[in-house]
Amino acid sequence: MNTKKLLLSFFTLLFLNLFNTNAQNLTAFVIDSISQQPIPFATVQLKEKGVITNEEGNFNFILNETITESDSLTISSMGYETLSKPISEFTTAKILLVPKAIELREVIVSNKNYTAEEIIDLVEDNLEKNYNNDLTKKRLFHRSSYFDRWTKSNFKVKKSSIDILNQKFIDSIISTVPKNDAYYQELVGDLYGNFDEEVQKLDLLKASKLYDKNTALDQEKIEEKFNSILKENVKPGSYFKIKSGLLSFKIDADEVSELFEEDVDSTDVAAVNAELEKKKKEKEERQKNFAYWKRNNLGSILNGLPTQEDSDLNFITKSRKYDFTLNEFTYLGNDAVYVISFKPSGSADFEGTLYINADDFAVIQVDYSNVKPISKFNLLGISTNKYLSKGKVIFNKGTDGFYGLRYYESEVGERIGVRRPLKIIEKNKIVKGKNKQNELSGDMDFVFINVEKNEMIVFETENISQATFDGFTENNAVLPTYLPKYDPTFWEGYAIMEPNSAIKEFKSVSSK
């Protein structure tokens, strides 16, 4: 082997090791050269492909046979010098970006000094020119994270005619309910349509779900306990009347009888075939419902972007509700950007920052958070408080001259409280004499907090015709694969957003 080939092999090995590549994946993280802090949401470009760093500054790139060590990796982030050099010149997986020194007087972006309000007016005037509302096909990755927390879970038994349903038993059941729970769901797919929720089709390619199955198993055990109690104490022909103050509803005998269904006799071929057919139809229904749910979820994200007319994030389309302040100029790559903060003028919900291209007045980034609860409800002991709504939206300019969604993040938190009396009465249609058989009554006091986080990155967008949209048939054959712990190999071959450390370190009890 000659010296040139030897050096080439050496640098190839160096490149593979320094960037922690695995099965053609390139992984590294981007930090501030001065503070040494991670730089989230930086744009990383390699040839015609691009990704975004996650909240911890990490990114992951899928390599292919067309990538060589002489190709340039370009990293840019608002307020930093753009870094661009051949892959072979990177000598560490830690990539440093240098803050860009910016002085307002040195930036000449217009022959007129606009006020913040004038800039926002120009943003509104140029929305149709800057953002494409035509039909497109978007290759995207979507991650949903759900966090549940019980802050109060009390039930005080006042009366029980079934001895085993006493305070000690109820307390033991409540204690088995996890006080904190997390659930993650990810998917890659192609979304066909525009920003109208009614004009969307989804081609699901792959999906996963990451959670602790023991939580579900605990619920099954609770059901088994109650079913056992019911079988021993509830007579055939019974039904339940459930009352909470003036509210009441009935569970019919047919529904109760489902609790007592016997297992299918494995020697009865007809029964086994019927059960298999039933399970097949149930799976098909789950597939259909999952695709429908995710399509609606993604459609609602696009329809709710701040550039859309009827969005709840109305600080652009209903700017009269906000006060704006021009803070500074900065750079995103070589583009000068106005930085404008906003806050409510009256009853509006949000405050935040808009980053606006000084050349064409397109909003390229939005950071927002609520300043008051988005909604509140409290009546008859039932309360809800949507106390949290914050997020980030990033747009980029395509080759067609229009801006499209690049990255979306939102976090919504809601507190739900129930403080009401509860009475469960067993009645019977068959037993002669007294219609009422058993009763359990008490007071419930539950407080539950749910936080939902959505992240979406759009990797590719291409315009499509009406005929292409009409001719596409949705793929409803994909269900999410259950993962008891984070598996870095699951998404090999697919472009995704690198997970944060909480997801990487997640393990269900059974997988530890």
Order of alpha helices (4+ residues) and beta strands (2+ residues): alpha-beta-beta-beta-beta-beta-beta-beta-alpha-alpha-beta-alpha-beta-beta-alpha-beta-beta-alpha-alpha-beta-beta-beta-beta-beta-beta-beta-beta-alpha-beta-alpha
